[in-house]
Amino acid sequence: MKSEVNLPLNIAVVGHTNVGKTSLIRTLTRRSSFGDVSSSPGTTRHVESQVLMVNGQKIVRLLDTPGFEDSIGLFDAIEELDDGREKLGTDRLTLFLNSKEATTSFSQEAKVVRQLLECDVVFYVIDAREPVLGKYQDELRIISLAAKPVFPLLNFVVAENSRVDQWTTLLKELNLHTSIQFDSVAYDFFAEQQLYKKMQTMLTNNWHQPLESLINHRLESWQALLIAAANCVATLLIESAAFRQTITGDNALSSSADQLQQAIRKREHKATLELLALFQFQPDDYGADLLPVSENSWKLDLFDPETLKLFGVKATSTAAKGAAIGLGVDMAVGGVSLGAAAALGALFGGIWQTGKQFGREAIAYISGERYLCVEDNTLRLIWRRNTALTLALRHRGHAAQTQIVVDKFQSKETAAEKQVMKYISVARNHPEWSNRQGFIGSTPAAKQNSIAALAAIITDQWQ
Amino acid sequence: MSINNHLLSFIQCEYLRLQEQSGEARVGSNEAEAQLLQQQLSPEQAIAQRATLLLSTAEKNKLLAPAKHYRQLSIALLSFFSILGGFATVEVFSGVERASANFFWILLGLLGVNALSMFIWLVLIVWPNTDNQSGSWLMSLQVWLSRKRSQDNNALQAWQQAISNTGGQQWHLAVISHGLWLAFLSGTLIMAWLLLSTRQFDFVWETTILDGNTFVHISQWLTTLPSLLGIELPTAKHVIASRIGESPQDPDELRLLWSNLLLSSLALYGLLPRAIALLYAIFVRRHHWNKAAPDFSTPYYYQLKMRLSPDTIAEGVVDNDRDSRVPTNDFSASNTATIAKLEQLEGVCLAGLECDGKWPPLLSELGLDYLSPTVLSVNAIDRSTREQLLTEASNHNVHNILLLARFEATPDRGIVRFIRQLNDKPASLWLLLVEHRTQQTSQQWHDWLSAACDAQLQPQQIARLSREMDNCEK
């Protein structure tokens, strides 16, 4: 990348104490481990930096600073140092840094002032829930002394008591016309893109290209993340659908059902952890109680009829008699199994596969083998709630301290769900796709193709 | 199989993936990743390097085993097919009666099936099978055979997965089939040469319904390529003379010419196209294998990429905090006692600290209607109102200042300083925090108590009032 500017672009993230500066950096960098976040004032005591990279090159450095706590006092202290001679704002700030106050009463603020002088750009973070007070105006006046481009960032804009309009009016009065709404808790990828785009328009042309590369890179990374998440859900669906539990004896139905339910719960839990990890959320960061999952499963059990109802899936009579909810007994007889095998043949155009499938089913039929598999409705539920979880994770900032709440979910069958169910019926006829321990022998290419195709449908639906 | 280093490196990655995904954590993984982060490698290189660092020599050798087994199997199969080719030739020639061999029938017997399979292969190349299933049976066979000799499922699966991931499976199959056909045809050629060297065959041709010229044309067409090599071949005259029932003048010359045509046809129309196809398939397979790369659309490789080639890096502390924070004193206030005390106050100045909304608030809404503020109240929201309040507080008529503040506000150092200034005035200060829906009440209360302590208030001077305060809303 050829650029006449000194990379990275140093951005000082400043603002009043407890407005979410560290949270903002956590969300912009998707690192929930960055800095310390709490509701108490003065949590950040030092200046810490995090760098945004594009292909190994540092593009933007975000400098987290301690919050202003006594800006009225600070402003007065700077004013008092004025000896009446005409001075530039930066000189006044330098004078302050050399004063005794900078090491005593205003040592925290001095760190902020130092960064104001050294940075290229200032992000002034505002808690949009706060009333517009005089102390914030003083902060903006102090910042203006540094003569750096200032981007006011309105945080917590999604909160019901946010006062975006009041803040925007004040900022305009102070000649800050480009304010950006970016909620570090309720994350919006496009708001992040907007942030960098606005910087592009406000900064000198030299910064255009590095910021453009950052914007594109962030977009690519976001899409790659969604694809990986879709792949995770697709693999979960395919493997759950392919799962078969052979019923070994006449009385073994309930124990087989238990085994299958346990296996599917475990598989879904694995996917949940994988999704969390993909979006860079650690279950440990939030404590055991803050996820919709506990121990080995979601708090709402997959095989609980109430869960089905909650996600708008009607429990039907297809559940086998005697078997638990969500499970079907497939006798490997003509009808369903062979029909699906033929459909598979048509879908894949492979006579070989179809023949193999017929053979396998025929052997099972002759030997009177019966097996349990996961019912369509349960798979529908897995699909709906994992889509809902992904949606929640996509809009969760890395500063969020509260439990992940999965409350927005579809309760009606969509066109995408219909397609998903098609792939599920294909997978049902491939017990070898369930990835049970120790299985080896057939090519995974067909499974991979199926997962890739299903992941593409899922990605489309999510976008 | 000639092991392509690139593919082998990818196989190592796949092996590690299978192990890690089955829950087997790797010792030294964090250290290896930290080391790789320093090297600024591409994600693909870093992932390959990680596998190299984390796999033991024994594991790497184990991963070479399937290739070794494959080589042994290949040698056995190639030998078998060349012998089979030889037997097939003997079989074809065994049908020759009275040493009069039908040239075209023998040629069809030796090359017919080969030509048909070559044609089918070419058709499949032009119209490929989109389901990518080709070779699945072969892979299964290979895995099954290898399994007989190796116990490590993951090593085999890693191979299987890696090869199928590259998309070169079809070409791998092509290499195998062309190789086997080449072995078969080599056996055929050698055996044909041996038979022709040691036995005497009179090559003839015959037809019942076709025009005699047809075979003259076919044989002349067959001679096109071999003639370029300067081999002596039958001319049209020789062909006509070889028709069954004819009595050629020089049978020895005819035998030699027809033998030349048979052997050169086997070499040029059988072996040569197979060898070319084999080389092409090897070339395309190598091309695919060279492209072997982790699939970043899968969660495992995506996460690995994010760890080894991160979008963000932490640079750590730039400007350290040299002053350790002074721990706050143990300070606890009693709500009820303080609020009860308020009822007895006289000469109250009602003041606000950064209160929001309408000012002054309706005391009845706060449940404080027993108070009768005697002095003009002030809400300190900026520098000038703070100063105004400090002035009011110095007024001799003011005996008590009831300072209302929002419970959910952050008690910053500026607030503490102001409360301290107010507390220094002769009037008594009472800080009443009006609570209006806040989530972290215990932490917030603790912060306010710390702030009150820093402002040198006594525990009885602070209380919280849990009331809905509608007029404080925006």
Interface residues (C-beta under 8 A of the other chain):
Chain A: H16 T17 N18 T29 R30 R31 F34 S38 S39 S40 P41 G42 R45 H46 V47 E48 S49 Q50 V51 L52 M53 V54 G56 K58 R61 L63 P66 G67 E69 D70 S71 I72 G73 F75 D76 S107 Q108 K111 R114 Q115 E130 P131 L133 G134 K135 Q137 D138 N161 R163 Q166 H217 R218 S221 A224 L225 I227 A228 A229 N231 C232 T235 E274 A277 L278 Q280 F348 G349 G350 W352 Q353 Q437 G438 I440 G441 S442 T443 P444 A445 A446 Q448 N449 A452 A455
Chain B: S22 Q40 N129 T130 D131 N132 Q133 G135 S136 W137 M139 S140 V143 W144 R147 N153 L156 Q157 Q160 Q161 S164 N165 Q169 F296 S297 T298 P299 Y302 Q303 M306 S309 P310 D311 T312 I313 A314 E315 G316 V317 V318 D319 N320 D321 R322 D323 R325 E354 D356 I381 D382 R383 S384 T385 R386 A409 T410 P411 D412 R413 G414 R417 Q440 Q443 Q444 H446 D447 E473 K474
